[in-house]
Amino acid sequence: MDREIIERAKNINLMAYLELVLGLVPHKRSANNGTFYLSPFRQEKGPSLHVSYSNGIW
């Protein structure tokens, strides 16, 4: 993969993308632990998809 594409991907705000583009609703926000969402890949009652504020990983 092109290095420029990788660097651009690293700069995407994952939480904004999940909420604004995919329409996911945050179920729990924490200053230290990030945000939890219901997985878009399966039916679930408790949020399992986690995105970290500090390092932008999921």
N, C-alpha and C positions, 0 to 999 in steps of 0.2 A: 504494500500500500504506500502511496505517496506520503512523504513526511509532512508536507503541508496539510494534507487532509487529516492526518493524525493529530497535529497540533490544533487545528480548528475544532476537531471533535472534543479535545480536552478542555476547550474553553466554553463549551455549551453549558448553560445553566440547566442541569438535569431536572431540578424541581419545577422551574418555569416551563420547561418542555412537557413534562408529565401533566402539569395542570392546564396549561393553555392550549397545547397542541393535542394531547391525548384525552384531555378532559377528566383526568383522575382527580379525586378529591382527597386531600390529606386527612388522615384519621387521627394522627397524633404528631405533635411537633414538640421538639425538645431542643433547648439551646445547646446541649452537649452532644446529643445523640442524633440529631437530624430530624427527618420526617418519615413517617410510615404511611404506606398506601396499601389498598387492597390490590393484590396481583391482577394484572390485566390478562394473565394467561390461564387462570382457573377461577372457579367459584370458591370463595372463601368468606368466612364471617369475621375473622381476625386479620388485621393487616400484616403481611409478611414481606412486602417490598420496602426496603429501607434505603434512603438516600442521605448521605452524610453532608452536613453543612460545611464542615471543616475541610474536607478534601475532595468533595464532589464525586464520590464513588457510590456505587450501589451494589 
